[in-house]
Amino acid sequence: GGVARVAMSLSRKVVPPHVAEPFILSGYRPIMESRESLLLATTSGLFGSHNQIANVWSHLLGLAWALMRLVHTLSSGGLHALARYSVVAFHCSAVFVLTASAVAHCFGPILPLTPSKRLWLIDHSAIIVAIGGSYVPGLVYGFRCRPVSRAVYAVSVSLALLTSIGLTFAAPTVAVGPAGQRSSADRWRIRVLVGTAAFGLVPLGHWLSCCATRVDIGVLLPGLLAMFVCYGCGLFFFLSKLPERFVPGRVEKFGSHFIWHMFIVAALWSWDVSCEQLLGHSWECT
C-alpha cells in the first residue's frame, strides 16, 4: 500500500536524475505521487531511514536552538533598541536558513523536478540571507560612531547579496540541489556567495584599524574568526564531496552534506556567542 511505498528505500540506479546524488548509492525515497501522500511522506522524511535523515534533523535541532535564542533576545529587558533589533535580525536569518534547509531536505528529494528545484532555490537563497543577517550586529555595533562607513558597507553587502539571490533564480532550469553536475550558473552562484562572505574581511580590517577597543576585539574577534573558519571548512566538504567520494555507499546518512550542515550550525552558534556578549555593551557612540 501507500505506507509501504513511502517507506521504501531505493537504489540510486532507479531514482530520477534530479534526485540522485554523487557517490550516495542507496537510501533514496520514492517520488511523492499525490498530495494525499503528503502526511506519509512527512512522517517518513522525519522518522524514516533514508539518506537525508541526518541532514533534516541537524537543522531541525539547530532551528529549535535558533528559535530559543530569538525568543530570549526579544524578551530580555534593558537592552538598547539598536542592540536588540540588530541581534534579532541575525537570529531571524538563522531561523530562516535552518527552516528552509530542513524543509528542502525533507521534501526536495521526493518531489517532481520543478517543485523540487524551487525548494532547493529557496534553500540556497536562505544561506545568502543568513550571511546577510550575520553582518548586521557587527556593522551596527562596530561602526556605531562612523555612520558613513556603516552605510557604505551595508549598501555594498546588500548589493552583493541581491546579486547572489538574482543569480540563484536567474537560471532555474539548472540543477541547484545536491544532485547533478554543476553548471556555469551554479559555479557563479557559489563564487558570488563565497565572495560576499569573504567581503566581511574588509569591514573587519577597517574596524580593527580605526575604532576597535581591546574589549571590543576580545568580544567580537573570536566569534567572527570562528564563523569564517566554520563556513570555510563546511564549504570545503560541500564542494569536495568528502568522505563519500573515497568510500561510495559507505556514508549514506553522514556524508559531506551532513558535515556542511554541522558547520553551518557551528558558524551560527559561534557568532551568537559574541552577539550575546555584545548585548551587554553600550551601543551609543562615546
C-alpha positions in Angstrom: 0.0 0.0 0.0 0.9 3.7 0.2 2.6 3.3 3.6 4.9 0.6 2.3 5.7 2.6 -0.9 6.6 5.8 1.0 8.8 3.8 3.4 10.7 2.1 0.6 14.5 2.6 0.4 15.6 2.8 -3.2 18.9 2.5 -5.0 20.5 5.4 -6.9 20.1 3.4 -10.1 16.2 3.6 -10.0 15.6 7.2 -8.9 15.2 10.3 -11.3 18.4 12.2 -12.2 17.4 15.3 -10.2 17.3 13.2 -7.0 20.5 11.1 -7.5 23.5 12.4 -5.5 27.1 11.8 -6.5 28.6 8.8 -4.5 25.4 8.2 -2.5 24.3 4.8 -3.7 21.2 4.0 -1.6 18.7 5.3 0.9 16.5 7.2 -1.6 12.8 7.6 -1.2 10.1 7.2 -3.9 8.9 10.4 -5.6 5.6 11.5 -4.0 2.8 10.9 -6.5 0.0 12.9 -5.0 -0.9 15.4 -2.3 -2.8 12.7 -0.4 0.5 11.0 0.4 2.0 14.2 2.0 1.4 13.2 5.6 3.0 9.8 5.0 5.9 11.5 3.2 6.4 13.9 6.0 6.4 11.1 8.6 8.9 9.2 6.5 11.0 12.3 6.0 11.2 12.9 9.7 11.4 9.4 11.1 12.3 7.1 8.3 15.7 5.5 7.5 16.9 7.4 4.4 20.0 9.2 3.2 18.6 12.7 4.1 17.6 12.0 7.7 20.7 13.4 9.3 20.5 16.5 7.1 16.9 17.1 8.1 17.4 16.6 11.9 20.7 18.5 12.1 18.9 21.7 11.0 15.7 20.9 12.8 17.6 20.8 16.1 19.5 23.9 15.0 16.2 25.6 14.3 15.0 24.8 17.9 18.1 26.4 19.2 17.7 29.5 17.0 14.1 30.0 18.0 15.1 29.8 21.7 17.8 32.4 21.1 15.3 34.7 19.2 12.7 34.5 22.0 15.4 35.1 24.6 16.7 38.3 22.8 13.2 39.6 22.2 12.2 39.1 25.9 15.3 40.3 27.5 14.9 43.6 29.4 17.1 46.7 29.5 18.6 46.3 26.0 19.4 49.2 23.7 17.0 49.2 20.8 19.8 49.0 18.2 21.3 46.1 20.1 18.1 44.2 20.4 17.0 44.6 16.7 20.4 44.0 15.3 20.8 40.7 17.0 17.1 39.8 16.3 17.9 40.4 12.6 20.7 37.8 12.9 18.5 35.4 14.8 15.7 35.7 12.2 18.2 35.0 9.4 19.3 31.9 11.3 15.7 30.7 11.8 15.0 31.2 8.1 18.1 29.3 6.8 17.6 26.4 9.2 13.8 26.2 8.4 14.4 26.3 4.6 17.1 23.7 4.8 15.1 21.2 6.9 12.1 21.6 4.6 14.2 21.2 1.5 15.9 18.1 2.7 12.7 16.6 3.9 10.7 17.2 0.7 13.1 18.1 -2.1 14.3 14.6 -2.7 10.7 13.2 -3.1 9.1 15.9 -5.3 9.0 16.0 -9.1 11.6 18.1 -10.8 10.0 21.5 -10.9 8.8 21.8 -7.2 12.0 20.1 -6.0 14.1 22.7 -7.8 12.1 25.5 -6.3 12.8 24.2 -2.8 16.5 24.0 -3.5 16.5 27.5 -4.8 14.9 28.7 -1.6 17.4 26.7 0.4 20.3 28.3 -1.4 18.8 31.8 -1.1 18.3 31.2 2.7 22.1 30.7 3.0 22.6 34.1 1.4 20.1 35.6 3.8 21.9 34.0 6.8 25.2 35.6 5.6 23.5 39.0 5.3 21.9 38.6 8.8 25.3 37.8 10.2 26.7 41.2 9.0 24.1 43.2 10.9 25.2 43.1 14.5 28.9 43.6 13.6 28.3 46.6 11.3 25.9 48.3 13.5 28.0 47.9 16.7 31.5 48.2 15.2 30.8 51.4 13.2 28.3 53.0 15.6 30.5 56.1 15.6 31.1 56.1 11.8 27.6 56.1 10.2 29.0 56.9 6.7 31.3 53.8 6.8 28.5 51.7 8.2 26.1 52.9 5.4 28.7 52.2 2.7 29.3 48.7 3.9 25.6 48.0 4.4 24.9 49.0 0.8 27.8 47.0 -0.6 26.8 43.9 1.3 23.1 44.3 0.2 24.1 44.7 -3.4 26.3 41.6 -3.3 23.5 39.6 -1.6 20.9 40.7 -4.1 23.3 39.8 -6.9 23.7 36.3 -5.4 20.0 35.8 -5.0 19.4 37.1 -8.5 21.9 34.6 -9.9 20.2 31.8 -7.9 16.9 32.5 -9.6 18.3 33.6 -13.0 18.7 30.0 -14.3 16.0 27.9 -12.7 16.3 25.2 -15.2 19.7 24.0 -14.0 20.3 21.7 -11.0 20.8 23.5 -7.8 20.1 20.7 -5.4 22.6 18.2 -4.0 22.5 16.3 -7.3 24.0 16.5 -10.7 26.9 18.3 -12.4 27.4 21.9 -11.6 26.6 24.3 -14.5 28.4 27.6 -15.1 25.5 29.4 -13.4 25.9 27.2 -10.3 29.6 28.0 -10.2 28.9 31.7 -10.4 26.4 31.4 -7.6 29.0 29.7 -5.4 31.6 32.3 -6.3 29.4 35.2 -5.5 28.3 33.5 -2.3 31.9 33.0 -1.2 32.9 36.5 -2.3 30.0 38.0 -0.3 31.0 36.1 2.8 34.7 36.9 2.3 33.9 40.6 1.8 33.4 40.6 5.6 37.1 40.7 6.0 37.1 44.2 4.5 35.0 45.9 7.2 36.7 43.7 9.8 40.1 45.1 8.8 38.8 48.6 8.7 37.2 48.3 12.1 40.4 46.8 13.6 42.5 49.7 12.2 40.2 52.6 13.1 38.0 52.1 16.0 38.2 48.8 17.8 39.0 48.8 21.5 40.7 46.0 23.2 37.5 45.0 24.9 35.6 45.0 21.6 38.3 42.9 20.0 38.0 40.4 22.8 34.3 40.1 22.3 33.9 40.2 18.5 37.1 38.8 17.0 36.9 35.2 18.4 33.3 34.8 17.2 34.0 36.3 13.8 37.0 34.2 13.1 35.3 31.1 14.3 32.4 31.8 12.0 34.7 32.4 9.0 36.6 29.1 9.8 33.3 27.1 10.1 31.9 28.4 6.9 35.2 27.8 5.1 35.5 24.2 6.4 31.9 23.5 5.6 32.3 24.7 2.1 35.3 22.5 1.6 33.3 19.4 2.4 30.3 20.6 0.4 32.4 21.1 -2.7 34.8 18.2 -2.4 32.1 15.6 -1.6 34.3 14.1 1.1 34.3 11.5 2.6 31.8 9.8 0.2 34.0 10.4 -2.8 36.5 7.9 -1.4 34.0 5.5 0.1 30.9 5.5 -2.1 27.9 3.8 -0.5 29.5 3.8 3.0 28.4 7.1 4.4 24.9 7.5 3.0 23.5 9.4 6.0 26.6 11.2 7.3 28.4 12.4 4.2 29.7 15.7 3.1 26.3 17.4 3.2 25.7 16.5 6.8 29.2 17.8 7.7 28.3 21.0 5.8 25.1 21.3 7.9 27.0 20.9 11.2 29.5 23.6 10.2 26.6 25.9 9.4 25.1 25.4 12.9 28.6 25.8 14.4 29.1 29.1 12.5 25.8 30.5 13.6 26.5 29.4 17.2 30.0 30.9 17.2 28.7 34.3 16.1 25.8 34.1 18.5 28.2 33.8 21.5 29.8 37.1 20.5 26.4 38.7 19.8 25.2 37.7 23.3 28.2 39.4 24.9 27.6 42.5 22.7 24.1 42.9 24.1 25.7 43.9 27.4 27.8 46.6 25.9 26.9 50.2 25.2 25.8 50.7 21.7 25.9 54.5 22.0 28.7 56.5 20.3 31.1 57.6 23.0 
